[in-house]
Amino acid sequence: MSETGKAYLPTRWEHGERPVTAAKLNAWDDHIAAALTLAYRLINVVAGGGDGVLAGSLDGVLVTAHMPASLSVRVLPGHAFIGNMPFELAEPVDLPPATPPESLPRIDLVQARLSDWSLTVTTGTEAESPDAPEADENCLPLARLHLRPGMTAIKAEDDGINGYIEDTRTLL
């Protein structure tokens, strides 16, 4: 049986003891996992299909600037689908402060990772016209952080001096 994300965790026993025979328990785990995977796929199709944030709340899994402005950003709670499997962010998460680029602009990518329901930031490369990094496998891109040398904050809008957030979420 394959596990995807934290949506379903099969039964585990520390020393191998099981209240029923292993064959029966393994069959139950496999059937439950298959049923849940089918249910997730059907819900995903009803929601519009593909990877993205459920649009019931436009603030779902939204990357926002801190108030007062700082080099860190916050990701708001919400639900999404990644690879037809559910992703949930139950409470706001403050990401570690970004390190400003040294001499040229850079674009970093904030993404949601399905395997452990975490958030990661992939650092881009400094360049005159920087390109955003690609999303990792089984990850959903949430936002691009446009960073400038000498910046002191990341803001919601481009002020021409500091870094700013570009929302890249796909809404279902």
DOMI-55112 format. One record per residue: residue number from 1; x negated, y, z negated of N, C-alpha, C, CB in turn. Coordinates in steps of 0.02 Angstrom, whole numbers, padded with zeros to 5 digits. Atoms other than C-alpha are relative to their C-alpha. Glycine has a CB too. Example, Ala and Ser with C-alpha at 12.3 -4.5 7.8 and 13.67 -1.06 7.14 Angstrom:
<rs>
+-----+--------+--------+--------+--------+--------+--------+--------+--------+--------+--------+--------+--------+
! seq !    n_X !    n_Y !    n_Z !   ca_X !   ca_Y !   ca_Z !    c_X !    c_Y !    c_Z !   cb_X !   cb_Y !   cb_Z !
+-----+--------+--------+--------+--------+--------+--------+--------+--------+--------+--------+--------+--------+
!   1 ! -00045 ! -00059 !  00000 ! -00615 ! -00225 ! -00390 ! -00045 !  00060 !  00000 !  00050 !  00001 ! -00062 !
!   2 !  00042 ! -00059 !  00003 ! -00684 ! -00053 ! -00357 !  00039 !  00055 ! -00037 ! -00020 !  00023 !  00071 !
+-----+--------+--------+--------+--------+--------+--------+--------+--------+--------+--------+--------+--------+
</rs>
This chain:
<rs>
+-----+--------+--------+--------+--------+--------+--------+--------+--------+--------+--------+--------+--------+
! seq !    n_X !    n_Y !    n_Z !   ca_X !   ca_Y !   ca_Z !    c_X !    c_Y !    c_Z !   cb_X !   cb_Y !   cb_Z !
+-----+--------+--------+--------+--------+--------+--------+--------+--------+--------+--------+--------+--------+
!   1 ! -00042 ! -00058 !  00000 !  00000 !  00000 !  00000 ! -00045 !  00061 !  00000 !  00048 !  00000 ! -00061 !
!   2 !  00039 ! -00061 ! -00002 ! -00065 !  00172 !  00040 !  00035 !  00054 ! -00041 ! -00011 !  00023 !  00073 !
!   3 ! -00026 ! -00056 !  00038 ! -00044 !  00321 ! -00073 ! -00016 !  00064 !  00037 ! -00029 !  00001 ! -00072 !
!   4 !  00012 ! -00064 ! -00032 ! -00024 !  00495 ! -00002 !  00021 !  00054 ! -00048 !  00038 !  00006 !  00067 !
!   5 ! -00017 ! -00053 !  00046 ! -00033 !  00641 ! -00120 !  00022 ! -00027 ! -00067 !  00054 !  00044 !  00029 !
!   6 ! -00023 !  00019 !  00066 !  00047 !  00638 ! -00290 !  00075 ! -00016 !  00000 ! -00015 !  00056 ! -00049 !
!   7 ! -00072 !  00010 ! -00004 !  00223 !  00603 ! -00227 !  00021 ! -00066 ! -00032 !  00022 !  00001 !  00073 !
!   8 ! -00017 !  00064 !  00029 !  00221 !  00421 ! -00284 ! -00063 ! -00033 ! -00025 !  00036 ! -00046 !  00051 !
!   9 !  00056 !  00036 !  00029 !  00101 !  00335 ! -00402 !  00024 ! -00069 ! -00020 ! -00030 !  00039 ! -00061 !
!  10 ! -00023 !  00067 !  00017 !  00121 !  00146 ! -00410 ! -00019 ! -00019 ! -00071 ! -00030 ! -00051 !  00049 !
!  11 !  00013 !  00024 !  00068 !  00121 !  00051 ! -00573 ! -00072 ! -00021 ! -00007 !  00048 ! -00058 ! -00018 !
!  12 !  00069 !  00020 !  00013 ! -00050 !  00028 ! -00649 ! -00004 ! -00029 ! -00071 ! -00049 !  00062 !  00008 !
!  13 !  00009 !  00031 !  00065 ! -00103 ! -00085 ! -00793 ! -00075 ! -00002 ! -00014 !  00031 ! -00071 ! -00002 !
!  14 !  00070 ! -00008 !  00016 ! -00267 ! -00059 ! -00882 ! -00039 ! -00065 !  00001 ! -00006 !  00031 ! -00068 !
!  15 !  00037 !  00064 !  00005 ! -00314 ! -00242 ! -00914 !  00030 ! -00054 !  00044 ! -00003 ! -00023 ! -00072 !
!  16 ! -00028 !  00050 ! -00046 ! -00216 ! -00327 ! -00776 !  00064 ! -00032 ! -00026 ! -00050 ! -00053 !  00013 !
!  17 ! -00061 !  00031 !  00025 ! -00069 ! -00374 ! -00889 !  00060 !  00030 !  00036 !  00006 !  00010 ! -00077 !
!  18 ! -00060 ! -00022 ! -00036 !  00100 ! -00363 ! -00804 !  00060 ! -00036 ! -00031 ! -00006 ! -00015 !  00077 !
!  19 ! -00059 !  00031 !  00031 !  00275 ! -00395 ! -00873 !  00033 ! -00051 !  00045 !  00049 !  00053 ! -00019 !
!  20 ! -00025 !  00050 ! -00047 !  00319 ! -00494 ! -00716 ! -00059 ! -00024 !  00041 !  00057 !  00029 !  00047 !
!  21 !  00056 !  00025 ! -00040 !  00215 ! -00593 ! -00594 ! -00027 !  00054 !  00046 !  00022 ! -00061 !  00041 !
!  22 !  00032 ! -00051 ! -00042 !  00093 ! -00492 ! -00492 !  00033 !  00003 !  00069 ! -00075 ! -00015 !  00008 !
!  23 ! -00031 !  00001 ! -00067 !  00177 ! -00546 ! -00329 !  00065 !  00040 ! -00001 !  00013 ! -00072 !  00023 !
!  24 ! -00063 ! -00037 !  00003 !  00345 ! -00477 ! -00386 ! -00013 !  00075 ! -00009 !  00043 ! -00026 ! -00058 !
!  25 !  00013 ! -00070 !  00012 !  00273 ! -00314 ! -00452 ! -00030 !  00034 !  00061 ! -00048 !  00008 ! -00060 !
!  26 !  00029 ! -00029 ! -00060 !  00168 ! -00284 ! -00297 !  00053 !  00010 !  00054 ! -00056 ! -00045 !  00027 !
!  27 ! -00055 ! -00007 ! -00049 !  00323 ! -00314 ! -00189 !  00042 !  00060 ! -00018 !  00043 ! -00064 !  00002 !
!  28 ! -00038 ! -00058 !  00021 !  00419 ! -00186 ! -00293 ! -00037 !  00064 !  00017 !  00015 ! -00003 ! -00075 !
!  29 !  00039 ! -00060 ! -00015 !  00280 ! -00058 ! -00277 !  00001 !  00014 !  00074 ! -00073 ! -00009 ! -00025 !
!  30 !  00000 ! -00010 ! -00072 !  00271 ! -00085 ! -00090 !  00068 !  00023 !  00026 ! -00021 ! -00064 !  00036 !
!  31 ! -00067 ! -00020 ! -00021 !  00460 ! -00071 ! -00069 !  00016 !  00071 ! -00021 !  00053 ! -00049 ! -00028 !
!  32 ! -00012 ! -00068 !  00025 !  00470 !  00086 ! -00176 ! -00039 !  00050 !  00041 ! -00019 !  00006 ! -00075 !
!  33 !  00041 ! -00046 ! -00040 !  00327 !  00167 ! -00082 !  00028 !  00008 !  00070 ! -00073 ! -00025 !  00004 !
!  34 ! -00029 ! -00003 ! -00067 !  00406 !  00124 !  00087 !  00065 !  00040 !  00000 !  00012 ! -00070 !  00028 !
!  35 ! -00064 ! -00036 !  00004 !  00577 !  00189 !  00033 ! -00012 !  00075 ! -00011 !  00044 ! -00028 ! -00057 !
!  36 !  00014 ! -00071 !  00012 !  00504 !  00352 ! -00033 ! -00031 !  00033 !  00061 ! -00046 !  00007 ! -00061 !
!  37 !  00030 ! -00027 ! -00061 !  00399 !  00377 !  00123 !  00054 !  00013 !  00052 ! -00053 ! -00048 !  00028 !
!  38 ! -00055 ! -00010 ! -00047 !  00555 !  00354 !  00230 !  00043 !  00059 ! -00021 !  00043 ! -00064 !  00005 !
!  39 ! -00040 ! -00057 !  00025 !  00653 !  00475 !  00120 ! -00036 !  00066 !  00013 !  00016 ! -00008 ! -00075 !
!  40 !  00038 ! -00061 ! -00012 !  00514 !  00605 !  00133 !  00001 !  00019 !  00074 ! -00073 ! -00008 ! -00024 !
!  41 !  00000 ! -00014 ! -00072 !  00508 !  00588 !  00322 !  00068 !  00026 !  00023 ! -00018 ! -00064 !  00040 !
!  42 ! -00067 ! -00024 ! -00017 !  00698 !  00608 !  00335 !  00012 !  00071 ! -00025 !  00053 ! -00048 ! -00028 !
!  43 ! -00007 ! -00068 !  00027 !  00696 !  00761 !  00223 ! -00040 !  00049 !  00042 ! -00023 !  00002 ! -00074 !
!  44 !  00042 ! -00043 ! -00042 !  00555 !  00832 !  00327 !  00034 !  00015 !  00066 ! -00068 ! -00032 !  00012 !
!  45 ! -00035 ! -00010 ! -00063 !  00656 !  00807 !  00487 !  00058 !  00048 ! -00010 !  00025 ! -00068 !  00029 !
!  46 ! -00056 ! -00044 !  00015 !  00808 !  00890 !  00408 ! -00025 !  00072 ! -00011 !  00039 ! -00025 ! -00061 !
!  47 !  00027 ! -00066 !  00014 !  00698 !  01036 !  00352 ! -00030 !  00033 !  00062 ! -00053 ! -00005 ! -00054 !
!  48 !  00026 ! -00029 ! -00062 !  00638 !  01063 !  00531 ! -00059 ! -00038 !  00029 ! -00021 !  00071 ! -00013 !
!  49 !  00054 !  00042 ! -00024 !  00497 !  00937 !  00546 ! -00068 !  00035 !  00000 !  00015 ! -00024 !  00069 !
!  50 !  00068 ! -00026 ! -00003 !  00309 !  00958 !  00547 ! -00026 !  00023 ! -00068 ! -00003 !  00058 !  00047 !
!  51 !  00032 ! -00025 !  00060 !  00193 !  01037 !  00421 !  00022 !  00072 ! -00012 ! -00076 ! -00005 !  00005 !
!  52 ! -00018 ! -00068 !  00015 !  00246 !  01194 !  00332 !  00032 !  00007 ! -00068 !  00046 !  00027 !  00052 !
!  53 ! -00030 ! -00018 !  00064 !  00322 !  01281 !  00183 !  00075 !  00002 !  00008 ! -00027 !  00069 ! -00026 !
!  54 ! -00072 ! -00003 ! -00003 !  00505 !  01257 !  00145 !  00023 !  00072 ! -00007 !  00032 ! -00044 ! -00056 !
!  55 ! -00018 ! -00071 ! -00006 !  00587 !  01422 !  00191 !  00056 !  00021 ! -00047 !  00020 !  00015 !  00070 !
!  56 ! -00052 ! -00019 !  00047 !  00717 !  01418 !  00052 ! -00019 !  00061 ! -00041 !  00016 ! -00058 ! -00046 !
!  57 !  00026 ! -00058 !  00036 !  00608 !  01543 ! -00039 ! -00057 !  00028 !  00042 ! -00023 ! -00018 ! -00073 !
!  58 !  00052 ! -00029 ! -00042 !  00506 !  01661 !  00069 ! -00066 !  00011 ! -00038 !  00024 !  00065 !  00029 !
!  59 !  00061 ! -00007 !  00040 !  00383 !  01677 ! -00075 ! -00033 ! -00068 ! -00015 !  00016 !  00035 ! -00065 !
!  60 !  00027 !  00066 !  00015 !  00351 !  01488 ! -00080 ! -00070 ! -00009 !  00024 !  00044 ! -00052 !  00030 !
!  61 !  00071 !  00013 ! -00014 !  00165 !  01448 ! -00086 ! -00031 !  00060 !  00037 ! -00009 ! -00065 !  00041 !
!  62 !  00025 ! -00062 ! -00030 !  00128 !  01630 ! -00040 ! -00063 !  00023 ! -00035 !  00054 !  00054 ! -00002 !
!  63 !  00062 ! -00027 !  00028 ! -00048 !  01699 ! -00064 !  00009 !  00075 ! -00007 ! -00062 ! -00017 !  00046 !
!  64 ! -00011 ! -00071 !  00015 ! -00037 !  01870 ! -00148 ! -00061 !  00031 ! -00033 !  00061 !  00009 ! -00046 !
!  65 !  00055 ! -00037 !  00032 ! -00157 !  02004 ! -00208 !  00018 !  00011 ! -00073 ! -00012 !  00068 !  00036 !
!  66 ! -00010 ! -00015 !  00071 ! -00180 !  02035 ! -00394 !  00016 !  00073 ! -00010 ! -00062 ! -00020 ! -00041 !
!  67 ! -00012 ! -00069 !  00022 ! -00116 !  02192 ! -00478 ! -00025 !  00006 ! -00071 !  00076 !  00021 !  00005 !
!  68 !  00039 ! -00042 ! -00046 ! -00229 !  02281 ! -00519 ! -00044 ! -00042 !  00046 ! -00043 !  00050 ! -00040 !
!  69 !  00038 !  00035 ! -00051 ! -00328 !  02234 ! -00366 ! -00066 ! -00027 ! -00026 ! -00012 !  00046 !  00060 !
!  70 !  00064 !  00030 !  00020 ! -00476 !  02117 ! -00390 ! -00025 ! -00043 !  00059 !  00008 ! -00045 ! -00065 !
!  71 !  00027 !  00043 ! -00052 ! -00582 !  01995 ! -00289 !  00034 ! -00069 !  00002 ! -00075 ! -00009 ! -00009 !
!  72 ! -00036 !  00063 !  00004 ! -00463 !  01853 ! -00334 !  00070 !  00008 !  00029 !  00004 ! -00025 ! -00073 !
!  73 ! -00069 !  00000 ! -00025 ! -00294 !  01805 ! -00260 !  00040 ! -00052 ! -00040 !  00003 ! -00016 !  00076 !
!  74 ! -00046 !  00045 !  00034 ! -00143 !  01714 ! -00331 !  00044 ! -00035 !  00052 !  00044 !  00038 ! -00053 !
!  75 ! -00046 !  00038 ! -00043 ! -00040 !  01577 ! -00248 !  00063 ! -00014 ! -00040 ! -00032 ! -00066 !  00027 !
!  76 ! -00064 !  00008 !  00035 !  00144 !  01576 ! -00297 !  00026 ! -00071 !  00008 !  00051 !  00051 !  00027 !
!  77 ! -00027 !  00068 ! -00004 !  00238 !  01414 ! -00333 !  00047 ! -00009 !  00060 !  00036 ! -00017 ! -00064 !
!  78 ! -00045 !  00016 ! -00055 !  00337 !  01327 ! -00198 ! -00009 ! -00072 !  00024 ! -00010 !  00048 !  00058 !
!  79 !  00001 !  00068 ! -00028 !  00364 !  01170 ! -00093 ! -00018 !  00003 !  00074 !  00068 ! -00034 ! -00011 !
!  80 !  00020 !  00004 ! -00071 !  00293 !  01116 !  00074 ! -00002 ! -00073 !  00021 ! -00069 !  00034 !  00011 !
!  81 !  00013 !  00067 ! -00027 !  00268 !  00965 !  00186 ! -00067 !  00002 !  00036 !  00057 ! -00023 !  00047 !
!  82 !  00064 !  00008 ! -00034 !  00096 !  00908 !  00243 ! -00002 ! -00073 !  00023 ! -00061 !  00018 ! -00048 !
!  83 !  00000 !  00068 ! -00026 !  00090 !  00756 !  00357 !  00064 ! -00038 ! -00018 ! -00059 ! -00038 ! -00026 !
!  84 ! -00066 !  00028 !  00017 !  00277 !  00724 !  00324 !  00007 ! -00020 ! -00073 !  00013 ! -00060 !  00043 !
!  85 ! -00003 !  00016 !  00071 !  00240 !  00707 !  00138 !  00008 !  00065 ! -00040 ! -00065 ! -00039 ! -00023 !
!  86 ! -00013 ! -00060 !  00039 !  00295 !  00828 !  00002 ! -00062 !  00026 ! -00036 !  00055 ! -00012 ! -00049 !
!  87 !  00052 ! -00035 !  00039 !  00179 !  00954 ! -00080 !  00037 !  00048 ! -00046 ! -00053 !  00037 !  00046 !
!  88 ! -00032 ! -00046 !  00047 !  00230 !  01049 ! -00236 ! -00052 !  00038 ! -00040 !  00048 ! -00038 ! -00048 !
!  89 !  00040 ! -00041 !  00044 !  00147 !  01193 ! -00325 !  00049 !  00025 ! -00053 ! -00036 !  00060 !  00039 !
!  90 ! -00050 ! -00011 !  00052 !  00241 !  01203 ! -00490 ! -00006 !  00068 ! -00034 ! -00005 ! -00053 ! -00052 !
!  91 !  00009 ! -00065 !  00033 !  00166 !  01363 ! -00560 ! -00053 !  00040 !  00038 ! -00021 ! -00009 ! -00074 !
!  92 !  00049 ! -00041 ! -00036 !  00062 !  01510 ! -00497 ! -00072 ! -00022 ! -00016 !  00008 !  00074 ! -00018 !
!  93 !  00070 !  00019 !  00008 ! -00123 !  01474 ! -00471 ! -00044 !  00060 !  00020 ! -00018 ! -00064 !  00043 !
!  94 !  00049 ! -00052 ! -00016 ! -00261 !  01605 ! -00480 ! -00063 ! -00033 !  00026 ! -00016 !  00044 ! -00064 !
!  95 !  00060 !  00029 ! -00030 ! -00403 !  01560 ! -00363 ! -00062 !  00037 ! -00025 !  00004 !  00003 !  00077 !
!  96 !  00062 ! -00033 !  00022 ! -00585 !  01597 ! -00408 ! -00014 !  00062 !  00043 ! -00059 ! -00049 !  00003 !
!  97 !  00016 ! -00060 ! -00038 ! -00649 !  01769 ! -00356 ! -00042 ! -00015 !  00062 ! -00037 !  00050 ! -00044 !
!  98 !  00038 !  00008 ! -00062 ! -00714 !  01781 ! -00178 ! -00065 !  00039 ! -00006 !  00041 !  00025 !  00061 !
!  99 !  00064 ! -00035 ! -00003 ! -00895 !  01828 ! -00150 ! -00001 !  00042 !  00064 ! -00061 ! -00051 ! -00002 !
! 100 !  00001 ! -00041 ! -00061 ! -00905 !  01977 ! -00031 ! -00058 ! -00020 !  00046 ! -00006 !  00075 ! -00019 !
! 101 !  00055 !  00015 ! -00047 ! -01007 !  01948 !  00127 ! -00057 !  00049 ! -00009 !  00025 !  00001 !  00073 !
! 102 !  00059 ! -00042 !  00011 ! -01183 !  02018 !  00127 ! -00007 !  00055 !  00052 ! -00062 ! -00043 !  00001 !
! 103 !  00013 ! -00052 ! -00050 ! -01197 !  02108 !  00294 !  00052 !  00005 !  00055 ! -00067 ! -00013 !  00031 !
! 104 ! -00050 !  00000 ! -00054 ! -01058 !  02060 !  00416 !  00067 ! -00026 ! -00028 ! -00023 ! -00043 !  00061 !
! 105 ! -00064 !  00025 !  00024 ! -00871 !  02025 !  00396 !  00004 ! -00076 !  00003 !  00057 !  00031 !  00042 !
! 106 ! -00010 !  00072 !  00003 ! -00810 !  01850 !  00357 !  00075 ! -00014 ! -00012 ! -00044 ! -00032 ! -00057 !
! 107 ! -00069 !  00021 !  00012 ! -00642 !  01759 !  00357 ! -00002 ! -00067 ! -00037 !  00041 ! -00006 !  00066 !
! 108 ! -00007 !  00061 !  00038 ! -00605 !  01628 !  00223 !  00071 ! -00026 !  00008 ! -00018 !  00011 ! -00075 !
! 109 ! -00065 !  00031 ! -00008 ! -00459 !  01506 !  00231 !  00024 ! -00030 ! -00065 ! -00002 ! -00054 !  00055 !
! 110 ! -00032 !  00030 !  00059 ! -00343 !  01466 !  00085 !  00045 ! -00055 !  00026 !  00040 !  00054 ! -00043 !
! 111 ! -00041 !  00056 ! -00024 ! -00264 !  01294 !  00106 !  00024 ! -00043 ! -00058 ! -00040 ! -00042 !  00049 !
! 112 ! -00028 !  00047 !  00048 ! -00155 !  01170 !  00012 ! -00022 ! -00070 !  00021 !  00078 !  00005 ! -00003 !
! 113 !  00025 !  00067 ! -00015 ! -00229 !  00994 !  00000 !  00050 ! -00052 ! -00026 ! -00071 ! -00011 ! -00033 !
! 114 ! -00050 !  00050 !  00017 ! -00107 !  00848 !  00001 ! -00025 ! -00052 ! -00049 !  00024 ! -00034 !  00063 !
! 115 !  00024 !  00057 !  00038 ! -00217 !  00715 ! -00078 !  00005 !  00009 ! -00076 ! -00072 ! -00014 !  00018 !
! 116 ! -00004 ! -00010 !  00072 ! -00220 !  00794 ! -00251 !  00042 !  00062 ! -00019 ! -00070 !  00008 ! -00029 !
! 117 ! -00043 ! -00058 !  00011 ! -00095 !  00938 ! -00233 ! -00040 !  00058 ! -00028 !  00059 ! -00018 ! -00048 !
! 118 !  00042 ! -00055 !  00023 ! -00233 !  01065 ! -00254 ! -00004 !  00054 !  00053 ! -00071 ! -00025 ! -00018 !
! 119 !  00013 ! -00055 ! -00046 ! -00280 !  01230 ! -00173 ! -00075 !  00007 !  00008 !  00033 !  00066 ! -00025 !
! 120 !  00071 ! -00010 ! -00013 ! -00448 !  01258 ! -00091 ! -00011 !  00061 !  00043 ! -00031 ! -00063 !  00033 !
! 121 !  00020 ! -00055 ! -00043 ! -00539 !  01401 ! -00008 ! -00060 ! -00023 !  00041 ! -00015 !  00066 ! -00041 !
! 122 !  00055 !  00018 ! -00044 ! -00647 !  01361 !  00143 ! -00034 !  00065 !  00022 !  00024 ! -00042 !  00063 !
! 123 !  00038 ! -00061 ! -00016 ! -00783 !  01492 !  00167 ! -00019 !  00001 !  00074 ! -00062 !  00005 ! -00044 !
! 124 !  00017 ! -00009 ! -00070 ! -00806 !  01558 !  00343 ! -00073 !  00022 !  00008 !  00046 !  00051 !  00032 !
! 125 !  00068 ! -00022 ! -00017 ! -00964 !  01620 !  00429 !  00000 !  00074 !  00016 ! -00028 ! -00041 !  00060 !
! 126 !  00006 ! -00072 ! -00014 ! -01019 !  01802 !  00433 ! -00016 !  00010 !  00074 ! -00054 !  00033 ! -00045 !
! 127 !  00012 ! -00016 ! -00070 ! -01013 !  01876 !  00609 !  00030 !  00067 !  00017 !  00029 ! -00056 !  00047 !
! 128 ! -00029 ! -00064 ! -00023 ! -00975 !  02037 !  00704 !  00075 ! -00008 !  00009 ! -00033 !  00023 !  00067 !
! 129 ! -00071 !  00017 ! -00009 ! -00809 !  01959 !  00757 !  00009 ! -00070 ! -00028 !  00023 !  00004 !  00076 !
! 130 ! -00002 !  00067 !  00031 ! -00786 !  01816 !  00633 !  00062 ! -00040 !  00021 ! -00002 !  00006 ! -00076 !
! 131 ! -00054 !  00046 ! -00012 ! -00678 !  01665 !  00668 !  00018 ! -00033 ! -00066 ! -00018 ! -00053 !  00054 !
! 132 ! -00022 !  00034 !  00061 ! -00573 !  01584 !  00532 ! -00019 ! -00074 !  00005 !  00076 !  00008 ! -00010 !
! 133 !  00014 !  00071 ! -00001 ! -00624 !  01408 !  00483 !  00064 ! -00040 !  00015 ! -00031 ! -00024 ! -00067 !
! 134 ! -00057 !  00045 ! -00013 ! -00511 !  01264 !  00537 !  00022 ! -00032 ! -00066 ! -00019 ! -00055 !  00053 !
! 135 ! -00026 !  00034 !  00059 ! -00399 !  01182 !  00408 ! -00028 ! -00072 ! -00002 !  00078 ! -00001 !  00000 !
! 136 !  00024 !  00069 !  00008 ! -00464 !  01017 !  00338 !  00057 ! -00048 !  00014 ! -00028 ! -00011 ! -00072 !
! 137 ! -00051 !  00051 ! -00012 ! -00373 !  00854 !  00373 !  00046 ! -00007 ! -00061 ! -00033 ! -00068 !  00017 !
! 138 ! -00051 !  00005 !  00052 ! -00212 !  00834 !  00272 !  00002 !  00062 ! -00044 ! -00012 ! -00061 ! -00042 !
! 139 ! -00004 ! -00064 !  00035 ! -00218 !  01018 !  00223 !  00046 !  00047 !  00040 ! -00070 !  00031 ! -00010 !
! 140 ! -00044 ! -00049 ! -00031 ! -00095 !  01158 !  00259 ! -00030 !  00070 ! -00010 !  00071 ! -00004 ! -00030 !
! 141 !  00027 ! -00068 !  00008 ! -00168 !  01331 !  00296 !  00055 !  00047 ! -00027 ! -00027 !  00027 !  00068 !
! 142 ! -00047 ! -00046 !  00031 ! -00085 !  01463 !  00187 ! -00016 !  00073 !  00017 ! -00001 ! -00009 ! -00075 !
! 143 !  00018 ! -00070 ! -00014 ! -00183 !  01624 !  00218 ! -00073 !  00005 !  00020 !  00013 !  00044 ! -00062 !
! 144 !  00069 ! -00017 ! -00015 ! -00339 !  01700 !  00291 ! -00018 !  00060 ! -00043 ! -00010 !  00016 !  00077 !
! 145 !  00025 ! -00057 !  00039 ! -00441 !  01814 !  00180 ! -00053 !  00035 !  00043 ! -00031 ! -00024 ! -00069 !
! 146 !  00046 ! -00039 ! -00040 ! -00525 !  01948 !  00286 ! -00044 !  00039 ! -00049 !  00037 !  00048 !  00050 !
! 147 !  00047 ! -00029 !  00049 ! -00680 !  02000 !  00186 ! -00051 !  00045 !  00035 ! -00036 ! -00056 ! -00039 !
! 148 !  00048 ! -00049 ! -00027 ! -00795 !  02149 !  00214 ! -00059 !  00009 ! -00048 !  00035 !  00068 !  00014 !
! 149 !  00057 ! -00015 !  00044 ! -00970 !  02188 !  00149 !  00015 !  00061 ! -00043 ! -00065 !  00013 !  00042 !
! 150 ! -00009 ! -00057 !  00046 ! -00965 !  02302 ! -00003 !  00070 !  00008 ! -00027 ! -00020 !  00062 !  00034 !
! 151 ! -00069 ! -00006 !  00025 ! -00781 !  02271 ! -00038 !  00002 ! -00010 ! -00075 !  00047 ! -00051 !  00035 !
! 152 ! -00007 !  00007 !  00072 ! -00721 !  02283 ! -00217 !  00065 ! -00035 ! -00020 ! -00003 !  00068 ! -00034 !
! 153 ! -00065 !  00032 !  00014 ! -00549 !  02202 ! -00200 !  00027 ! -00033 !  00063 !  00050 !  00051 ! -00028 !
! 154 ! -00040 !  00028 ! -00054 ! -00434 !  02096 ! -00094 !  00070 !  00027 ! -00008 ! -00002 ! -00080 !  00000 !
! 155 ! -00065 ! -00032 !  00004 ! -00274 !  02187 ! -00054 !  00050 ! -00034 !  00046 ! -00005 !  00075 !  00018 !
! 156 ! -00053 !  00029 ! -00041 ! -00108 !  02140 !  00024 ! -00001 !  00028 !  00071 !  00069 !  00012 ! -00032 !
! 157 !  00001 ! -00033 ! -00065 ! -00133 !  02263 !  00168 ! -00071 !  00023 !  00016 !  00049 !  00061 !  00001 !
! 158 !  00066 ! -00022 ! -00021 ! -00284 !  02318 !  00268 ! -00007 !  00075 ! -00012 ! -00012 ! -00016 !  00075 !
! 159 !  00012 ! -00071 !  00012 ! -00351 !  02483 !  00200 ! -00064 !  00024 !  00034 ! -00005 !  00014 ! -00075 !
! 160 !  00060 ! -00018 ! -00037 ! -00507 !  02482 !  00311 ! -00064 ! -00004 ! -00040 !  00008 !  00068 !  00027 !
! 161 !  00059 !  00002 !  00043 ! -00626 !  02465 !  00162 ! -00006 ! -00068 ! -00035 !  00003 !  00056 ! -00052 !
! 162 !  00000 !  00062 !  00040 ! -00578 !  02313 !  00057 !  00022 ! -00059 !  00042 !  00045 !  00008 ! -00061 !
! 163 ! -00026 !  00060 ! -00032 ! -00532 !  02135 !  00100 !  00076 !  00001 ! -00001 ! -00027 ! -00063 ! -00035 !
! 164 ! -00073 !  00004 ! -00002 ! -00353 !  02091 !  00143 !  00023 ! -00070 !  00017 !  00029 !  00051 !  00050 !
! 165 ! -00030 !  00065 ! -00009 ! -00236 !  01942 !  00156 !  00043 ! -00001 !  00064 !  00043 ! -00019 ! -00061 !
! 166 ! -00042 !  00012 ! -00058 ! -00161 !  01876 !  00318 !  00038 ! -00066 ! -00012 ! -00042 ! -00004 !  00067 !
! 167 ! -00042 !  00058 !  00012 ! -00016 !  01756 !  00288 !  00001 ! -00045 !  00062 !  00072 !  00022 ! -00020 !
! 168 !  00000 !  00046 ! -00057 ! -00033 !  01601 !  00399 !  00048 ! -00058 ! -00011 ! -00070 ! -00026 !  00012 !
! 169 ! -00045 !  00055 !  00014 !  00104 !  01492 !  00324 !  00048 ! -00011 !  00058 !  00039 !  00014 ! -00065 !
! 170 ! -00053 !  00019 ! -00046 !  00222 !  01400 !  00440 !  00061 ! -00014 ! -00042 ! -00020 ! -00062 !  00045 !
! 171 ! -00061 !  00011 !  00038 !  00399 !  01409 !  00373 !  00044 ! -00050 !  00036 !  00038 !  00066 ! -00010 !
! 172 ! -00045 !  00050 ! -00028 !  00514 !  01261 !  00398 !  00072 !  00020 ! -00013 ! -00014 ! -00070 ! -00031 !
+-----+--------+--------+--------+--------+--------+--------+--------+--------+--------+--------+--------+--------+
</rs>
